[in-house]
Each structure stands twice: as structure tokens, then as C-alpha cells.
């Protein structure tokens, strides 16, 4: 399987580490996760730009070698006794590699995207910079770590880095040159997303036109059929109605006699016989219609439908996992579900109290079934090693959404 640095870094940043970073910076987990999702690909793009400069690959390689012990000590450094030293160390490192202007621009963009301000954005990328370098070094290996391998690895990752940039984040870095190393891949990814949106809108428009034409044709056919109906039909139809009414009234007396039999006079079924025949519970005897998905509109977007579709796709993806291979194939879909749930979570503060209750009413019942699927797939031999970081992240997102939406007034 081809290397994907963004995916490796995001898997390393487990919910526990994210929670520790959030506590250290005084943030909520949602804001922290949003900032991390933007900072990781942005840092990789910035490092790729350093490697493209004359002599930059060697400078970057030397810096990576100095971060070899960060990954082993990250739990003690984040949220432990020396978080400020990690922030200061990372900030100084980024300034030396990127220059104060680019470092400041990157911090400002991350802070604005996460809604936490430039100062906190600077602290966040300061904590993440050494982690990103440490994973690059671990992926290459100490024996092969040199300027050529570092430059080659980052060059091979440009498309994945561009695709990992959250929607709208690249605009915040416009004019800074930080994304120039991606050779236009960021613009290509954004254009592809825009083209997909236009295609979806065009398909919806064509479907509406087809439905309109179909309805007009059906109406025309109905009028034509009505005009061709013989006159005697208009005499026969009332006669049939009268005959049906007489039949109903005359047969009603027999039906009422049958209904007056007291229920307590019917022969009861012995308890033992009920058990052996496996009588279905009352609530399973009559099929019920599934409740309609509530329409929850925010800025012209029905996030209620989006969330319902996403939860359904999540259950489908988890149900299809039977072995390690199918688990690997499901990772991108699970990551898409994580991103979609995170976007809904970010819109919760804009909702009314009634809309939040609707969101909570969708998420809370679904979590029981989804958690059972989580436990089931993680119990499959070898699957836990592939899915656990992604599943843990999903659990955090779902729990945050349920908690956030059920709290009137938000955080």
C-alpha cells in the first residue's frame, strides 16, 4: 500500500493525544481537531517548500534527525510537565525553517480556520511541527534518512497533501506561497470538488426537468382518456356506488354481532403453548413506518439529511468489514464519515434549541448500534491494528456531537 503521510500522522494523533493538546491549550476537542486537520497538511506543504529550495533538503533533514525522540515522549510532553517547552521548541524550529513571516501566516490561517485566534494557532502548530517531522523520520528510517529520501518522499506526497487540505482552508493561505510547492495540486483538488458540486446540481436540474415533462405527459394522457370515455359510463358508476353502499349497510349488522363477543369469553392460549409456539412480541407483529428524517436547514443546507445519510453509510461500511483487507478498503469511507460528522458538529452552535434536540435524537439512538458494530469489527483478528485509530476518532466525534447538540446554548 502506498505511503500517505497525512493518514499516518492523523492515526498517530489519537483521541487521547488530541484531548491532551486541547487541555494544554485550553480548547475544546472540536476546535482542536479542526485545527489539527488543517495544520497537518499545511505543515507538510510548508516542509515540501523548504525541500524544494537549494540546500533546503539537507536543512530539513538535519531538523528531522533532531526530532527522533519526540514520538516516544509525546505523551509525557503533551499535557504533562513540559507542554510549554514543546510549544517553544516547535515554534523556534518552524521559524528557523520557514522564516518568521511564513510561520506567522501559517499560524494565522490555522487559528482563523479553527476559530481560536493567531496566538493559539501558533501554539498548535508549534506542538505539531516536531510530531510531523518525527513521523517523516520514522517512515524513512534512520539508516536511509538523508536529503534525497526526504525530498523524494515529500515530492511523492503532493497530491495527497492537497486533497487533505480542508475545504476553504487553502484560501486563507492565498498569497503566502506556502502552498506553491504543491505545483497547483491544491487548486486541482479544489476545482475537482467544485466540478463535482456543479455536476450534482446539473443532475438534480435534469431530474427535475424530466419529472416535470413526465408529469405533463401523464396529465395529457389522462385528459385524452377522459375525453374518450363513452357517455354510458357516467350512468353505470353512480349505480355501482349505490349498490356498494347497500351491501355495506346490510352486511354491517352481521359484523357488529361478531364484534360484540366479549374478549374474556374467548378460549385463552395456555402459557406453555405460547412459549412453544414462539409468539412474536406485540411490537414486532405490525410493521411500522421508519420515522422521517427531520429537515434541519443551516445556510440552505439540510444537515439533518446529511447526518442521516452519513450515519447510514457508516453502518453500511462497518457491516461490510469481514477481514483485514476489507478493513483497509473501508478506512477512506470511515475517514469521510469522520469529516462529515465534524462539519455537522461545527454547525451545532448555529442551531436553535429545537434543532439541537432533533440532532441529538438522531445521533443518540444510532450510537448504540454503531458502537456494537465498532466492537464487532475490532474483534476480527488483525482488524484492530488497521481500524482502531480511525474508530477511536469516530467515537470521539459521535460523542462530541451527541453531547454538544443536547446542550442548549452550546459550549
URHU-V937680 format. One line per field, one symbol per residue. psi: psi as a letter, one per 30 degrees, with the letter a starting at -180 (. if undefined). A space follows every 50 residues. Layout:
psi: ???
This chain:
psi: kkkjeeeeeeeeileeeeeeeeeefhlleeeeeeeefeeeeeeeeeeeee fflkfeeeeeeeeeefgfgeefgeefekgbfheeeeeeeeeeeeeeefle eeeeeeeeeeeeefhfleeeeeeefeefeeeeeeeeeeeekeegjleeee eeeeefgeeeeeffklkfeeefgkfffegffghgeeeeeeeeeeeeeeee eeeeeeeeeeeeeeeeeeeeeeeeeeffklffefeeeeeeeeeeeeeeee feeeeeeeffkkfffkjlkkeeeeeefhkkleffejkkkkkkkkjjkjhg kifeeeeeeeeeeeeeeeffjfaeefeeffeeeeeeeeeeeeeeeffeff lleeeeeeeefeeeefeeeeeeeeeeeffkkfeefefeeeeeeeeeeeee eeeeffjkfa.
